[in-house]
Amino acid sequence: MKRESSVHWPGLWIARTGALLGLLAAASGWAVVADAQEGPRTDEARAAYDQGVQAHARGAYAEAATLFAKADELAPNDTALQAAIEAATQARDPVLAMTLVERAMSRPQSAGLAASVKEARRAFGGRTGRVEVHCTGTIRCSPAVDGRPIEPDRSHWVETGTRTVVVRFGEMQVQKSVEVTPGANEKITVDPPTDARSRPPAATGAAASSAPEPAAPAMPSGVMQHQEAASAFSSPWFWVGAGLTLACGAATLWSASDVKSQHDDFLANGCDRSGTDSCRAAASDGKHAQMRTNLLAAATGLLGVATVTVVLIQPGASGHDRRAAGRLSGPWIAVHGAF
């Protein structure tokens, strides 16, 4: 069988010029059809098609074929697919050309597209076959033919001859060779390596999201109590309350000392047995000092209770500790004396 090595035209310059003019003329027709199609990707398809025209004008046929194929994938259109097949034929890429021919066979064809399909089949039908890789087991595999990644369980066009198939299972791989004949569909079954088979498959998708997170290690009660206390004493309200309690307590002690001094003077002057004006004034001053001391003592107690409550109501305090806060009593100081 004679193998066709290229597409026959009268001349390379005439072929390139004619093809470019045909693409430019078809671009307007494709734009009209694309405008009539609905979908958010039509603009992307038109941009890819325009880039393909520019690449074709530079003689970058392989790049042009890829861009035209992308335009047809985004917004299926006979003009774009025909341009992609013709550019792949000019680039002498049998794999891409036959892949696009297979795409064209899945839908109705215009006259121009049918002609391009026929030409590509004539040029590359005897130079290509298909390979399909099936992986056993539950481990995800990633096959490649001659270094070109392919999807498992799906046939892919390859050139005829001896092809190298490498299938990766995670960090491990299996390599095989397959002899591809024209038009054949070679199916290969690959088993994962023994080491890969012994590993449990990684959880993905919903299984991974539904897996319970590992529980935090239990902490000794002493460490928990220390952390709770540290959290409570870090509150600024605790230190404000403690400061006010100390200040009020100091004032209470001073006032109590003053009451005692006045009471001693009251007794030393015999005012407990006399009713002179000076003794009555001393008695009045002493009563006021005693009332002041009792009020300061009460305030000190209230501030102390409030400060301790701030500690106990911090997050982590137990319910027993919170209930105990209501039963605390402050350091009540009462000064008694007979003025």
Contacts in CASP RR format, 6 or more apart in sequence:
PFRMAT RR
TARGET T0000
AUTHOR 0000-0000-0000
METHOD contacts of the structure
MODEL  1
MKRESSVHWPGLWIARTGALLGLLAAASGWAVVADAQEGPRTDEARAAYD
QGVQAHARGAYAEAATLFAKADELAPNDTALQAAIEAATQARDPVLAMTL
VERAMSRPQSAGLAASVKEARRAFGGRTGRVEVHCTGTIRCSPAVDGRPI
EPDRSHWVETGTRTVVVRFGEMQVQKSVEVTPGANEKITVDPPTDARSRP
PAATGAAASSAPEPAAPAMPSGVMQHQEAASAFSSPWFWVGAGLTLACGA
ATLWSASDVKSQHDDFLANGCDRSGTDSCRAAASDGKHAQMRTNLLAAAT
GLLGVATVTVVLIQPGASGHDRRAAGRLSGPWIAVHGAF
1 126 0 8 1.000
3 126 0 8 1.000
3 127 0 8 1.000
4 122 0 8 1.000
4 123 0 8 1.000
4 124 0 8 1.000
5 92 0 8 1.000
6 92 0 8 1.000
6 123 0 8 1.000
7 15 0 8 1.000
7 89 0 8 1.000
7 90 0 8 1.000
7 119 0 8 1.000
7 123 0 8 1.000
9 15 0 8 1.000
15 90 0 8 1.000
16 59 0 8 1.000
19 56 0 8 1.000
19 86 0 8 1.000
19 90 0 8 1.000
20 53 0 8 1.000
20 56 0 8 1.000
20 57 0 8 1.000
23 53 0 8 1.000
23 56 0 8 1.000
23 83 0 8 1.000
24 53 0 8 1.000
26 79 0 8 1.000
26 82 0 8 1.000
26 83 0 8 1.000
27 49 0 8 1.000
27 50 0 8 1.000
27 53 0 8 1.000
27 79 0 8 1.000
29 79 0 8 1.000
30 46 0 8 1.000
30 49 0 8 1.000
30 77 0 8 1.000
30 79 0 8 1.000
30 80 0 8 1.000
31 46 0 8 1.000
33 77 0 8 1.000
33 79 0 8 1.000
34 42 0 8 1.000
34 45 0 8 1.000
34 46 0 8 1.000
34 75 0 8 1.000
34 77 0 8 1.000
35 42 0 8 1.000
37 75 0 8 1.000
37 77 0 8 1.000
39 75 0 8 1.000
41 74 0 8 1.000
41 75 0 8 1.000
42 74 0 8 1.000
42 75 0 8 1.000
44 74 0 8 1.000
44 75 0 8 1.000
45 70 0 8 1.000
45 71 0 8 1.000
45 72 0 8 1.000
45 74 0 8 1.000
45 75 0 8 1.000
45 77 0 8 1.000
45 80 0 8 1.000
46 71 0 8 1.000
46 75 0 8 1.000
48 67 0 8 1.000
48 68 0 8 1.000
48 70 0 8 1.000
48 71 0 8 1.000
48 74 0 8 1.000
49 67 0 8 1.000
49 68 0 8 1.000
49 71 0 8 1.000
49 80 0 8 1.000
49 83 0 8 1.000
51 67 0 8 1.000
52 63 0 8 1.000
52 64 0 8 1.000
52 67 0 8 1.000
52 68 0 8 1.000
52 71 0 8 1.000
52 83 0 8 1.000
52 87 0 8 1.000
53 64 0 8 1.000
55 61 0 8 1.000
55 63 0 8 1.000
55 64 0 8 1.000
55 67 0 8 1.000
56 64 0 8 1.000
56 83 0 8 1.000
56 87 0 8 1.000
61 87 0 8 1.000
61 88 0 8 1.000
61 90 0 8 1.000
61 91 0 8 1.000
62 87 0 8 1.000
62 88 0 8 1.000
62 91 0 8 1.000
62 93 0 8 1.000
62 96 0 8 1.000
64 83 0 8 1.000
64 87 0 8 1.000
64 91 0 8 1.000
65 84 0 8 1.000
65 85 0 8 1.000
65 87 0 8 1.000
65 88 0 8 1.000
65 90 0 8 1.000
65 91 0 8 1.000
65 93 0 8 1.000
65 96 0 8 1.000
65 97 0 8 1.000
65 100 0 8 1.000
66 84 0 8 1.000
66 96 0 8 1.000
68 80 0 8 1.000
68 81 0 8 1.000
68 83 0 8 1.000
68 84 0 8 1.000
68 87 0 8 1.000
69 80 0 8 1.000
69 81 0 8 1.000
69 84 0 8 1.000
69 88 0 8 1.000
69 96 0 8 1.000
69 100 0 8 1.000
71 77 0 8 1.000
71 80 0 8 1.000
71 84 0 8 1.000
72 80 0 8 1.000
72 81 0 8 1.000
72 84 0 8 1.000
72 103 0 8 1.000
76 107 0 8 1.000
78 109 0 8 1.000
78 110 0 8 1.000
78 112 0 8 1.000
78 113 0 8 1.000
81 100 0 8 1.000
81 103 0 8 1.000
81 104 0 8 1.000
81 113 0 8 1.000
82 110 0 8 1.000
82 112 0 8 1.000
82 113 0 8 1.000
82 116 0 8 1.000
84 100 0 8 1.000
85 97 0 8 1.000
85 100 0 8 1.000
85 101 0 8 1.000
85 104 0 8 1.000
85 113 0 8 1.000
85 116 0 8 1.000
85 117 0 8 1.000
85 120 0 8 1.000
86 116 0 8 1.000
86 119 0 8 1.000
88 96 0 8 1.000
88 97 0 8 1.000
88 100 0 8 1.000
88 120 0 8 1.000
89 97 0 8 1.000
89 116 0 8 1.000
89 119 0 8 1.000
89 120 0 8 1.000
89 123 0 8 1.000
89 124 0 8 1.000
94 123 0 8 1.000
94 124 0 8 1.000
94 125 0 8 1.000
94 127 0 8 1.000
94 128 0 8 1.000
94 157 0 8 1.000
94 159 0 8 1.000
95 128 0 8 1.000
95 157 0 8 1.000
95 158 0 8 1.000
95 159 0 8 1.000
97 120 0 8 1.000
97 123 0 8 1.000
97 124 0 8 1.000
98 120 0 8 1.000
98 121 0 8 1.000
98 124 0 8 1.000
98 125 0 8 1.000
98 128 0 8 1.000
98 129 0 8 1.000
98 157 0 8 1.000
99 156 0 8 1.000
99 157 0 8 1.000
100 120 0 8 1.000
101 117 0 8 1.000
101 120 0 8 1.000
101 121 0 8 1.000
102 157 0 8 1.000
104 113 0 8 1.000
104 116 0 8 1.000
104 117 0 8 1.000
105 117 0 8 1.000
109 117 0 8 1.000
125 182 0 8 1.000
125 183 0 8 1.000
126 160 0 8 1.000
126 182 0 8 1.000
126 183 0 8 1.000
127 159 0 8 1.000
127 160 0 8 1.000
127 182 0 8 1.000
128 157 0 8 1.000
128 158 0 8 1.000
128 159 0 8 1.000
128 160 0 8 1.000
128 182 0 8 1.000
128 183 0 8 1.000
129 157 0 8 1.000
129 158 0 8 1.000
129 159 0 8 1.000
129 160 0 8 1.000
129 180 0 8 1.000
129 181 0 8 1.000
129 182 0 8 1.000
129 183 0 8 1.000
129 184 0 8 1.000
129 185 0 8 1.000
129 186 0 8 1.000
130 155 0 8 1.000
130 156 0 8 1.000
130 157 0 8 1.000
130 158 0 8 1.000
130 180 0 8 1.000
130 183 0 8 1.000
130 184 0 8 1.000
130 185 0 8 1.000
130 186 0 8 1.000
131 145 0 8 1.000
131 150 0 8 1.000
131 155 0 8 1.000
131 156 0 8 1.000
131 158 0 8 1.000
131 163 0 8 1.000
131 165 0 8 1.000
131 178 0 8 1.000
131 180 0 8 1.000
131 185 0 8 1.000
131 186 0 8 1.000
131 187 0 8 1.000
131 188 0 8 1.000
132 153 0 8 1.000
132 154 0 8 1.000
132 155 0 8 1.000
132 156 0 8 1.000
132 185 0 8 1.000
132 186 0 8 1.000
132 187 0 8 1.000
132 188 0 8 1.000
133 141 0 8 1.000
133 143 0 8 1.000
133 150 0 8 1.000
133 152 0 8 1.000
133 153 0 8 1.000
133 165 0 8 1.000
133 167 0 8 1.000
133 188 0 8 1.000
133 190 0 8 1.000
134 152 0 8 1.000
134 153 0 8 1.000
134 187 0 8 1.000
134 188 0 8 1.000
134 189 0 8 1.000
134 190 0 8 1.000
135 141 0 8 1.000
135 143 0 8 1.000
135 152 0 8 1.000
135 153 0 8 1.000
135 167 0 8 1.000
135 169 0 8 1.000
135 189 0 8 1.000
135 190 0 8 1.000
135 191 0 8 1.000
135 192 0 8 1.000
136 189 0 8 1.000
136 190 0 8 1.000
136 191 0 8 1.000
136 192 0 8 1.000
137 191 0 8 1.000
137 192 0 8 1.000
137 197 0 8 1.000
138 201 0 8 1.000
139 169 0 8 1.000
139 170 0 8 1.000
139 192 0 8 1.000
139 196 0 8 1.000
139 197 0 8 1.000
139 199 0 8 1.000
139 201 0 8 1.000
140 169 0 8 1.000
140 170 0 8 1.000
140 201 0 8 1.000
141 152 0 8 1.000
141 167 0 8 1.000
141 168 0 8 1.000
141 169 0 8 1.000
141 190 0 8 1.000
141 192 0 8 1.000
142 149 0 8 1.000
142 152 0 8 1.000
142 167 0 8 1.000
142 168 0 8 1.000
142 170 0 8 1.000
143 149 0 8 1.000
143 150 0 8 1.000
143 151 0 8 1.000
143 152 0 8 1.000
143 165 0 8 1.000
143 166 0 8 1.000
143 167 0 8 1.000
143 168 0 8 1.000
143 190 0 8 1.000
144 150 0 8 1.000
144 165 0 8 1.000
144 166 0 8 1.000
144 167 0 8 1.000
144 168 0 8 1.000
145 156 0 8 1.000
145 158 0 8 1.000
145 163 0 8 1.000
145 164 0 8 1.000
145 165 0 8 1.000
146 158 0 8 1.000
146 163 0 8 1.000
146 164 0 8 1.000
147 164 0 8 1.000
147 166 0 8 1.000
150 156 0 8 1.000
155 185 0 8 1.000
158 180 0 8 1.000
159 180 0 8 1.000
160 180 0 8 1.000
160 181 0 8 1.000
160 182 0 8 1.000
161 179 0 8 1.000
161 180 0 8 1.000
161 181 0 8 1.000
162 177 0 8 1.000
162 178 0 8 1.000
162 179 0 8 1.000
162 180 0 8 1.000
163 177 0 8 1.000
163 178 0 8 1.000
163 179 0 8 1.000
163 180 0 8 1.000
164 175 0 8 1.000
164 176 0 8 1.000
164 177 0 8 1.000
165 175 0 8 1.000
165 176 0 8 1.000
165 177 0 8 1.000
165 178 0 8 1.000
165 188 0 8 1.000
165 190 0 8 1.000
166 173 0 8 1.000
166 174 0 8 1.000
166 175 0 8 1.000
167 173 0 8 1.000
167 174 0 8 1.000
167 175 0 8 1.000
167 176 0 8 1.000
167 190 0 8 1.000
169 192 0 8 1.000
169 193 0 8 1.000
169 196 0 8 1.000
170 196 0 8 1.000
172 192 0 8 1.000
172 193 0 8 1.000
172 195 0 8 1.000
172 196 0 8 1.000
173 193 0 8 1.000
174 190 0 8 1.000
174 191 0 8 1.000
174 192 0 8 1.000
174 193 0 8 1.000
176 188 0 8 1.000
176 190 0 8 1.000
178 186 0 8 1.000
178 188 0 8 1.000
179 186 0 8 1.000
180 186 0 8 1.000
191 197 0 8 1.000
202 208 0 8 1.000
203 211 0 8 1.000
219 227 0 8 1.000
228 314 0 8 1.000
228 316 0 8 1.000
228 317 0 8 1.000
229 311 0 8 1.000
231 314 0 8 1.000
231 315 0 8 1.000
231 316 0 8 1.000
232 238 0 8 1.000
232 310 0 8 1.000
232 311 0 8 1.000
232 312 0 8 1.000
232 314 0 8 1.000
232 317 0 8 1.000
233 311 0 8 1.000
235 310 0 8 1.000
235 311 0 8 1.000
235 314 0 8 1.000
237 310 0 8 1.000
238 307 0 8 1.000
238 310 0 8 1.000
238 311 0 8 1.000
241 303 0 8 1.000
241 304 0 8 1.000
241 306 0 8 1.000
241 307 0 8 1.000
241 310 0 8 1.000
242 307 0 8 1.000
244 303 0 8 1.000
245 300 0 8 1.000
245 301 0 8 1.000
245 303 0 8 1.000
245 304 0 8 1.000
245 307 0 8 1.000
248 296 0 8 1.000
248 299 0 8 1.000
248 300 0 8 1.000
248 303 0 8 1.000
249 296 0 8 1.000
249 297 0 8 1.000
249 300 0 8 1.000
251 296 0 8 1.000
252 293 0 8 1.000
252 296 0 8 1.000
252 297 0 8 1.000
252 299 0 8 1.000
252 300 0 8 1.000
252 333 0 8 1.000
255 289 0 8 1.000
255 292 0 8 1.000
255 293 0 8 1.000
255 296 0 8 1.000
256 293 0 8 1.000
256 297 0 8 1.000
256 333 0 8 1.000
256 335 0 8 1.000
258 289 0 8 1.000
258 293 0 8 1.000
259 286 0 8 1.000
259 289 0 8 1.000
259 290 0 8 1.000
259 293 0 8 1.000
259 335 0 8 1.000
259 337 0 8 1.000
260 335 0 8 1.000
262 282 0 8 1.000
262 285 0 8 1.000
262 286 0 8 1.000
262 289 0 8 1.000
263 286 0 8 1.000
263 337 0 8 1.000
263 339 0 8 1.000
265 282 0 8 1.000
266 272 0 8 1.000
266 279 0 8 1.000
266 282 0 8 1.000
266 283 0 8 1.000
266 286 0 8 1.000
266 339 0 8 1.000
269 278 0 8 1.000
269 279 0 8 1.000
269 282 0 8 1.000
270 279 0 8 1.000
271 278 0 8 1.000
271 279 0 8 1.000
271 282 0 8 1.000
271 283 0 8 1.000
272 338 0 8 1.000
282 339 0 8 1.000
283 339 0 8 1.000
284 339 0 8 1.000
286 339 0 8 1.000
287 339 0 8 1.000
290 335 0 8 1.000
290 336 0 8 1.000
290 337 0 8 1.000
290 339 0 8 1.000
293 333 0 8 1.000
293 335 0 8 1.000
294 333 0 8 1.000
294 334 0 8 1.000
294 335 0 8 1.000
296 333 0 8 1.000
297 331 0 8 1.000
297 332 0 8 1.000
297 333 0 8 1.000
297 334 0 8 1.000
297 335 0 8 1.000
298 332 0 8 1.000
300 330 0 8 1.000
300 331 0 8 1.000
300 333 0 8 1.000
301 329 0 8 1.000
301 330 0 8 1.000
301 331 0 8 1.000
301 332 0 8 1.000
302 330 0 8 1.000
304 330 0 8 1.000
304 331 0 8 1.000
305 325 0 8 1.000
305 326 0 8 1.000
305 328 0 8 1.000
305 329 0 8 1.000
305 330 0 8 1.000
308 325 0 8 1.000
308 328 0 8 1.000
309 325 0 8 1.000
309 326 0 8 1.000
309 328 0 8 1.000
311 317 0 8 1.000
312 321 0 8 1.000
312 322 0 8 1.000
312 324 0 8 1.000
312 325 0 8 1.000
313 322 0 8 1.000
313 325 0 8 1.000
END
